[in-house]
């Protein structure tokens, strides 16, 4: 099998945040596989086939990418941000488990700037001390697991990055997450709502968690809740290096 | 004040992981400030002054960078990885708090590929489900805080990225961290030791946590402890998207 499969992160949106190794992989690809809006970020050229697909078909998309590679194609699976953080890399390895004959393929993961790093950079340095990342989508895990992790994260005094806070199909989860964090004593903490960072639609808002409303987030928003020491300096928000 | 201060992440080591916006910032800088080995990654040219400094002088280094910018220089503070994750961005904002007159400066943070993302990509996708990042250095926080966070992270069933696991000045901490995680029932979990990722010295080892030894980590190692579902497929390690 001479095909290759590369799982690449396109960063948060701006091409200025795409790493040169990802750009190089895209330049020699024969096939680009991914969620439609991410595939649309890749320039079409002779010899390149685009395979855009819908949201929520990660496993089929991963199998299709492996199949193309097994036929000798040079396939790049694209994710926004980093492919290993709530994105396509896990789905590809899951598909690989179902088809051991594909394990001989050359497979590489190329990291990217994940949403929380881009959001943190715009806001200041809210992830400068210990932190966690929780995906609020309950497509693939029970809501009870999410609740438990939110409570423990608050107790550990981690800064908390919330991925996929809100979607049309589950509008109520994020409101419950805010309630849980408020009940856990995080009302005074600073919450950052970072929408579409590095795109023309970018918007950054910071509020005390107790004043945060579910409507402040949508599918393109990444939320960071600071730890108990996180504070403002000028227009920035940062986590001091010293724990209290 | 017409000077500028840019806090930029150089990624884990390979120039192929430096984002174009960071490369562009370095190209127009008049001064590069940072820890010696990171400053050494920037090519010297006419009109550029390098200001390398020792480890553990973050706050002085940050003040010096702000002072240079206040004199009209175009300063880039460099960190490896991402500047907002256990790196220079928090120190700069801390310094800024001490000197409000510098808050009028143009300050930008440019994100980068932080060590855990590069390590995860090499290993497969161990951060594909909820995770946390804990700095094991106790220079700036009491060891008791670290212990508590490790216990809560294990209880939450996060994958756990351990930054700065071990240094010459505190050789015993990492061994204690391994003990705590073993005591918390994580012995069966897969631990990834990723050293100097993307450099000629790169080495990736994976073992069951119970077989991990403190000597397997040094100052250039990033450790990722999988969650309870993390498993192997071929030569890769990944966290399934589904929680159990």
Interface residues (C-beta under 8 A of the other chain):
Chain A: X11 X14 X15 X16 X17 X18 X19 X20 X21 X24 X58 X82 X83 X84 X85 X86 X87 X89 X90 X91 X92 X93 X94 X96 X97 X100 X103 X107 X109 X110 X111 X112 X113 X114 X117 X118 X120 X121 X122 X124 X125 X126 X127 X128 X129 X130 X131 X132 X133 X134 X135 X140 X141 X142 X145 X148 X149 X152 X153 X155 X156 X157 X158 X233 X234 X236 X238 X239 X240 X241 X242 X243
Chain B: X11 X14 X15 X16 X17 X18 X19 X20 X21 X24 X58 X82 X83 X84 X85 X86 X87 X89 X90 X91 X92 X93 X94 X96 X97 X100 X103 X107 X109 X110 X111 X112 X113 X114 X117 X118 X120 X121 X122 X124 X125 X126 X127 X128 X129 X130 X131 X132 X133 X134 X135 X140 X141 X142 X145 X148 X149 X152 X153 X155 X156 X157 X158 X233 X234 X236 X238 X239 X240 X241 X242 X243
